[in-house]
Amino acid sequence: MEVSSLTKPSLLTILTFLVLIFSHPLTTSSSKIPKTHTNFIKKSCNTTTYPSLCVKSLTRYAATVRSNSLKLCSAALTVAIQSTRSCYATVSTLANWKDISRPEALAVKDCIGDLKDAVYQLKQTVSAMGHLGEADREFQWANAKTYASAAITDAETCVDGFLGRKVNRNVKTKIRGCVSDVEKHMSNALSLINHLY
């Protein structure tokens, strides 16, 4: 699939898009959110791979999302980026363990790079989504799906990097746990993007 020549999304473009999407304050009180808004999220999340996680992570955005599919996709991408950055921080702390072996250190280093790449791909996705109102909507939509898929591949590569290497079980468990969470959020975001039109 052809990908746009845009290789480095403008930080201003990304920030402007997110500000426009989330121009209303979030609310955590479900009693203040109209049922139609939460029902919209539940119905949309039924198309995802992990619907329960989708509803749980996106309901707090209901007041902003309302019944807007594009805003819901943007909220899902925000959650995916936050999750990936959190996992990146977790894995980075493992690299500083005193008793970490060389094979473990190499696997952790590779994983850190993969997660960094995943964040970049998600930002590319956000950038492409910011151009959906333009004449080349189909092209940008295809780009968004490609970038989101690439982010999932990056996360999978992180875990695959531990195959065949002697790595402490605790290290594997910590990394697999947070990467699994990342992949689920990414998968949900991609599914919502796929069902956007």
Summary of the structure (lengths in Angstrom):
residues: 197
radius of gyration: 17.7
end to end distance: 18.4
largest distance: 55.3
contacts: 635
relative contact order: 0.17
helix: 73%
strand: 0%
